[in-house]
Amino acid sequence: MIISASRRTDLPGFYAEWFMNRIRAGHCAVPNPFNRGQVSTVSLELPDVDVIVFWTRNPRPLFPHLSELDRRGYRYYFQYTLMNNPRLIDPKSPPVETAIRTFQQLADRIGSKKVIWRYDPLVFTEITDHSFHRRTYEWIAQELRGYTHRSVVSIMDVYPKVLKRLRELARQRAALKLPGGVDAHAALSSGVTAAWAREAWFGELMRDLVKTAHANRMEIVSCAEEVDLAPFGIRPGKCIDDEYVREVFGLDVTHAKDPSQRAACGCVVSKDIGMYDSCLSGCQYCYAVGSFARAKQNYDRHDPESPSLLAQAGRPS
């Protein structure tokens, strides 16, 4: 079994103590995200866990525990999101210089093959246009040269809750417009990525990202991207990747696509132990938080000794 920790929240950044308590207990409780009364027990005993995949913007709170994970024999790798968006869009991410140092230290500690750089998702606004992403990606890639071998990119998916936030940003002068001044509000509700992909600047940007990644000894793949980026040199990737696990750990895991993920997602089957509405990063484009206020309330009620990340109804089944 592969453990995802977690697509739904930043477990290393905000819940490292809870995670380690559950590792020591050998199990955790995970409510169904669509029915809190239905609760499953997930074994975290070493014989049952093939690999742990961490998703984070700040792995530093987990640093003191890496030696224990190693001593216990757990295999793991990190999906590390590192961007430099304006605070209006990413209000609580670590400063980029700090995040780069943390990334480098993590790679030095566990090996560059076990830390994957996510420049993801690309959000296009008047203050984060294609020129901004070209410059930012190049700078970060140069800083991470030798510290990772894979870069993951995707284009922002606009869910209704995300659209509401971004429209509010537009009112706050982070104008939600395509480069060139084309109003994107209508496109956002009906396939914005496809609209952007038809623009000349989009293809130029994608090809530049590929050149930059290769110049810094990284492969570049996409994440759950419905628009085909292969013509630009970006193949579809898997964040929970059976082939990558075999390459890095010499371990043969399930090859079955995860049916609970979107059609464009290539990830193999895993068990996510996080919960929605629990991350405090405040990213305006986040799909995993419907209400930042509710996420803060949930965090404040969080008990690191609890079997489940957040308070739940029902009993494990």
C-alpha positions as CSV (number, residue, x, y, z in Angstrom):
1,M,0.0,0.0,0.0
2,I,1.2,3.5,-0.8
3,I,0.4,6.2,1.7
4,S,-0.4,9.7,0.4
5,A,0.4,12.3,3.0
6,S,-1.4,14.2,1.7
7,R,-3.1,15.7,-1.4
8,R,-5.7,17.1,1.0
9,T,-3.4,19.1,3.3
10,D,0.2,19.9,4.1
11,L,0.8,17.2,6.7
12,P,4.6,17.8,7.0
13,G,4.1,21.6,7.4
14,F,1.2,21.6,9.9
15,Y,0.6,18.1,11.3
16,A,4.1,16.5,11.7
17,E,3.5,15.7,15.3
18,W,0.2,14.0,14.6
19,F,1.7,12.0,11.7
20,M,4.6,10.7,13.9
21,N,2.2,9.8,16.6
22,R,0.2,7.7,14.1
23,I,3.4,6.1,12.8
24,R,4.2,5.0,16.4
25,A,0.7,3.8,16.9
26,G,0.8,1.8,13.7
27,H,-2.6,3.1,12.3
28,C,-4.7,6.1,11.8
29,A,-8.4,6.8,11.2
30,V,-9.6,8.5,8.0
31,P,-13.1,9.7,7.6
32,N,-14.7,9.6,4.2
33,P,-14.4,13.2,2.8
34,F,-18.0,12.9,1.6
35,N,-19.4,11.2,4.6
36,R,-17.7,12.0,8.0
37,G,-19.7,9.2,9.7
38,Q,-17.9,6.6,7.6
39,V,-14.5,6.1,9.0
40,S,-11.8,3.7,7.9
41,T,-8.8,2.5,9.8
42,V,-5.6,2.7,7.8
43,S,-2.6,0.5,8.9
44,L,0.7,2.4,9.1
45,E,2.6,-0.7,10.2
46,L,5.8,-1.1,8.1
47,P,4.8,-4.5,6.5
48,D,1.6,-2.8,5.1
49,V,3.3,0.4,3.9
50,D,5.3,0.2,0.7
51,V,6.1,3.9,0.3
52,I,4.9,7.2,1.8
53,V,4.5,10.2,-0.5
54,F,4.7,13.5,1.3
55,W,3.1,16.6,-0.3
56,T,4.3,19.9,1.2
57,R,5.4,23.5,0.9
58,N,7.3,23.3,4.2
59,P,8.8,19.9,5.2
60,R,11.0,21.5,7.9
61,P,8.7,20.4,10.9
62,L,9.3,16.8,9.8
63,F,13.1,17.2,9.7
64,P,13.6,16.1,13.4
65,H,11.7,12.9,12.7
66,L,13.4,11.7,9.5
67,S,16.0,9.7,11.4
68,E,13.2,7.9,13.2
69,L,11.4,7.1,9.9
70,D,14.6,5.8,8.5
71,R,15.4,3.7,11.6
72,R,11.9,2.2,11.4
73,G,12.5,1.3,7.8
74,Y,10.0,3.5,6.0
75,R,10.5,4.4,2.4
76,Y,9.4,7.9,1.4
77,Y,9.8,10.7,-1.1
78,F,8.6,14.3,-1.2
79,Q,6.5,16.3,-3.7
80,Y,7.7,19.7,-2.7
81,T,5.9,22.8,-4.0
82,L,8.2,25.7,-4.5
83,M,7.1,28.9,-6.3
84,N,7.4,32.6,-5.7
85,N,3.9,34.0,-6.3
86,P,3.0,37.3,-4.8
87,R,1.6,37.3,-1.3
88,L,-1.8,38.2,-2.7
89,I,-2.0,34.8,-4.3
90,D,0.2,32.7,-1.9
91,P,-0.1,34.6,1.4
92,K,1.5,32.1,3.8
93,S,4.0,30.1,1.9
94,P,7.6,30.3,3.3
95,P,9.7,33.0,1.7
96,V,11.2,31.6,-1.5
97,E,14.8,32.0,-0.3
98,T,14.0,30.0,2.8
99,A,12.1,27.4,0.8
100,I,15.1,26.9,-1.5
101,R,17.4,26.4,1.4
102,T,15.0,23.9,3.0
103,F,14.8,22.1,-0.3
104,Q,18.5,21.9,-0.6
105,Q,18.9,20.7,3.0
106,L,16.3,18.0,2.5
107,A,17.9,16.8,-0.7
108,D,21.3,16.7,1.1
109,R,19.7,14.7,3.9
110,I,17.7,12.1,2.0
111,G,19.1,12.3,-1.6
112,S,18.1,14.3,-4.6
113,K,16.1,11.5,-6.1
114,K,13.6,11.6,-3.2
115,V,12.7,15.3,-3.6
116,I,10.6,16.3,-6.6
117,W,10.1,20.0,-7.4
118,R,6.5,21.1,-8.1
119,Y,6.2,24.4,-9.8
120,D,2.5,23.9,-9.7
121,P,0.0,25.3,-10.5
122,L,0.9,28.1,-12.9
123,V,-1.6,30.9,-12.3
124,F,-1.8,33.5,-15.0
125,T,-2.9,37.0,-14.0
126,E,-1.6,40.4,-14.9
127,I,0.9,40.2,-12.0
128,T,1.9,36.6,-12.7
129,D,2.0,36.5,-16.5
130,H,4.1,34.3,-18.8
131,S,7.2,36.6,-18.4
132,F,6.9,36.3,-14.6
133,H,6.7,32.5,-14.7
134,R,9.6,32.3,-17.2
135,R,11.9,34.3,-15.0
136,T,10.8,32.7,-11.7
137,Y,11.1,29.1,-13.0
138,E,14.5,29.8,-14.4
139,W,15.8,31.3,-11.2
140,I,14.5,28.5,-8.9
141,A,15.6,25.8,-11.4
142,Q,19.2,27.2,-11.2
143,E,19.1,27.2,-7.4
144,L,17.8,23.6,-7.4
145,R,20.3,22.2,-9.9
146,G,21.7,19.0,-8.5
147,Y,19.2,18.9,-5.7
148,T,16.4,17.3,-7.8
149,H,16.0,15.4,-11.0
150,R,12.3,16.0,-11.7
151,S,10.1,19.1,-12.1
152,V,6.3,18.9,-12.2
153,V,4.1,21.6,-13.7
154,S,0.4,22.1,-14.3
155,I,-2.0,24.9,-15.1
156,M,-4.4,26.1,-12.5
157,D,-7.8,24.3,-12.5
158,V,-10.6,26.7,-11.7
159,Y,-13.2,25.1,-9.4
160,P,-16.2,27.3,-8.4
161,K,-14.7,28.1,-5.0
162,V,-11.4,29.0,-6.7
163,L,-13.2,31.3,-9.2
164,K,-14.9,33.1,-6.3
165,R,-11.6,33.8,-4.7
166,L,-9.9,34.9,-7.8
167,R,-12.7,37.3,-8.7
168,E,-12.2,38.8,-5.3
169,L,-8.5,39.1,-6.1
170,A,-9.5,40.9,-9.3
171,R,-11.3,43.5,-7.1
172,Q,-8.1,43.9,-5.1
173,R,-6.1,44.8,-8.3
174,A,-4.7,41.4,-9.0
175,A,-6.5,41.7,-12.3
176,L,-7.6,38.3,-13.5
177,K,-6.8,38.8,-17.1
178,L,-4.9,37.0,-19.8
179,P,-1.7,38.6,-20.9
180,G,-2.5,41.1,-23.6
181,G,-5.5,42.4,-21.6
182,V,-8.1,39.8,-22.6
183,D,-10.7,39.4,-19.9
184,A,-10.5,35.8,-18.7
185,H,-13.6,35.7,-16.4
186,A,-15.8,34.0,-19.0
187,A,-13.1,31.6,-20.0
188,L,-12.5,30.6,-16.4
189,S,-15.9,29.0,-16.1
190,S,-15.5,27.0,-19.3
191,G,-12.0,25.7,-19.9
192,V,-9.4,28.4,-19.2
193,T,-6.4,26.2,-19.8
194,A,-7.6,25.4,-23.3
195,A,-8.2,29.1,-23.9
196,W,-4.6,29.9,-22.8
197,A,-3.2,27.0,-24.7
198,R,-4.3,28.7,-28.0
199,E,-2.3,31.8,-27.2
200,A,1.2,32.0,-28.9
201,W,2.8,33.0,-25.6
202,F,1.6,29.8,-23.9
203,G,3.6,27.5,-26.3
204,E,6.6,29.7,-26.0
205,L,6.5,29.6,-22.2
206,M,6.1,25.8,-22.2
207,R,9.1,25.3,-24.5
208,D,11.1,27.7,-22.4
209,L,10.3,25.8,-19.2
210,V,11.5,22.6,-20.9
211,K,14.7,24.2,-22.0
212,T,15.3,25.5,-18.5
213,A,14.6,22.2,-16.9
214,H,16.9,20.3,-19.2
215,A,19.7,22.9,-18.8
216,N,19.5,22.2,-15.1
217,R,19.5,18.4,-15.4
218,M,15.8,17.9,-14.7
219,E,13.1,16.1,-16.5
220,I,9.8,18.0,-16.7
221,V,6.4,16.4,-16.5
222,S,2.8,17.6,-16.1
223,C,0.3,16.8,-13.3
224,A,-3.3,15.8,-14.2
225,E,-3.2,18.2,-17.2
226,E,-6.1,17.8,-19.6
227,V,-4.4,20.0,-22.2
228,D,-1.8,18.0,-24.1
229,L,1.6,19.5,-23.3
230,A,3.5,16.7,-25.1
231,P,4.0,18.8,-28.3
232,F,6.0,21.3,-26.2
233,G,8.1,18.5,-24.7
234,I,6.2,17.9,-21.4
235,R,5.0,14.4,-21.0
236,P,2.1,13.4,-18.6
237,G,3.5,12.5,-15.2
238,K,2.5,10.5,-12.1
239,C,2.9,12.1,-8.7
240,I,2.3,8.7,-7.1
241,D,4.4,6.9,-9.6
242,D,5.0,3.1,-9.8
243,E,7.9,3.5,-12.2
244,Y,9.6,6.1,-10.1
245,V,9.2,3.9,-7.0
246,R,10.9,1.1,-8.8
247,E,13.7,3.3,-10.0
248,V,14.4,4.9,-6.6
249,F,13.6,2.1,-4.2
250,G,13.8,-1.0,-6.4
251,L,10.3,-1.9,-5.3
252,D,7.5,-3.2,-7.4
253,V,4.2,-1.7,-6.4
254,T,0.7,-1.6,-7.8
255,H,0.4,-0.4,-11.4
256,A,-3.3,0.3,-11.3
257,K,-4.5,3.8,-11.9
258,D,-6.2,5.3,-8.9
259,P,-9.9,5.4,-9.8
260,S,-10.7,8.0,-7.2
261,Q,-8.6,10.6,-9.1
262,R,-9.5,12.6,-12.2
263,A,-9.3,11.0,-15.6
264,A,-6.2,13.1,-16.5
265,C,-4.4,12.0,-13.3
266,G,-1.9,9.2,-13.9
267,C,-1.3,8.3,-10.3
268,V,-1.5,4.7,-9.1
269,V,-3.6,3.6,-6.2
270,S,-2.8,5.0,-2.8
271,K,-4.5,5.7,0.5
272,D,-4.7,9.4,1.5
273,I,-4.6,10.0,5.2
274,G,-5.3,13.7,5.2
275,M,-8.5,15.7,5.4
276,Y,-9.9,18.6,3.5
277,D,-10.3,22.1,5.0
278,S,-7.3,21.6,7.3
279,C,-4.4,23.4,5.5
280,L,-3.4,26.9,6.6
281,S,-1.3,27.9,3.6
282,G,-4.1,30.1,2.2
283,C,-3.3,29.6,-1.5
284,Q,-6.0,31.3,-3.4
285,Y,-6.2,28.6,-6.0
286,C,-6.4,25.7,-3.5
287,Y,-8.9,22.9,-4.4
288,A,-8.6,21.3,-0.9
289,V,-9.9,24.2,1.2
290,G,-13.4,25.5,0.7
291,S,-13.2,28.0,3.6
292,F,-10.0,29.4,5.0
293,A,-11.8,30.3,8.2
294,R,-13.1,26.7,8.6
295,A,-9.6,25.4,8.0
296,K,-8.3,27.6,10.8
297,Q,-11.1,26.4,13.1
298,N,-10.3,22.8,12.3
299,Y,-6.6,23.4,13.0
300,D,-7.4,25.0,16.3
301,R,-9.4,22.0,17.3
302,H,-6.8,19.5,16.1
303,D,-5.6,17.0,18.7
304,P,-2.2,15.5,17.8
305,E,-3.1,12.5,19.9
306,S,-6.3,11.8,18.0
307,P,-6.4,8.8,15.7
308,S,-7.8,11.0,13.0
309,L,-6.5,14.4,11.8
310,L,-9.6,16.2,12.6
311,A,-12.6,15.6,14.8
312,Q,-14.9,13.0,13.3
313,A,-18.2,11.3,13.8
314,G,-18.6,7.5,13.7
315,R,-16.3,4.7,14.4
316,P,-13.5,3.1,12.3
317,S,-14.7,0.3,10.1
